[in-house]
């Protein structure tokens, strides 16, 4: 049981990291907490389902189309909404949460709920790992999460746009003196964050079904991981994903599934009590702010 629980805890860690990485990327670069993140995640899932079911498009084409739509949507949200309230944190939260709420409740109003709304798994096959059955979809999630994180590291360290992202994230005023357009970078970060949410949905949704409520769950989990790890820190997201991922699975196995959320929330409270800015956060601690 211990080996099986550990394997599924690692899988849960990969799922949480995949859920949170897009939210973290947007906040780390632009400083915007995109509370529409869960909604664009679900929007991509419904988009792929519609393209597969109604238009009979091949799976790869449907995925690329959904990612493209999310990419464009993220850019439009920044250009037409957030650009006008940039720097007003509360207004940004209210605006993005309102957009997300409208998207999710629209799907609920249209009656797009139920187990018939789901995405197919990539390969319907299972493997035995250390005596534990693990399906191909979960293995794909672990592999893709690792490749994505490594790819983002390479992108931010070895490409012009990635280096501009890092410059804005480290010191926006200094970056401006070097000719880096902060609004352009913020637009790209919103677009990339939404696209990463779409990719996460394509990999994770096949494990269950599509529902508006899942959008709220994804937002809460992404927030939990980013807050524990430190908003804007990729290393923090990875560390927090391990903490929450293992805490949830071991609690589910040895204590009870109804304690899972409580343990996760307790982990958030403990970390924030010890280090208010998160494990790898760069924000000032309480004693430095007063």
Order of alpha helices (4+ residues) and beta strands (2+ residues): alpha-alpha-alpha-alpha-beta-beta-alpha-alpha-alpha-alpha-alpha-alpha-alpha-alpha
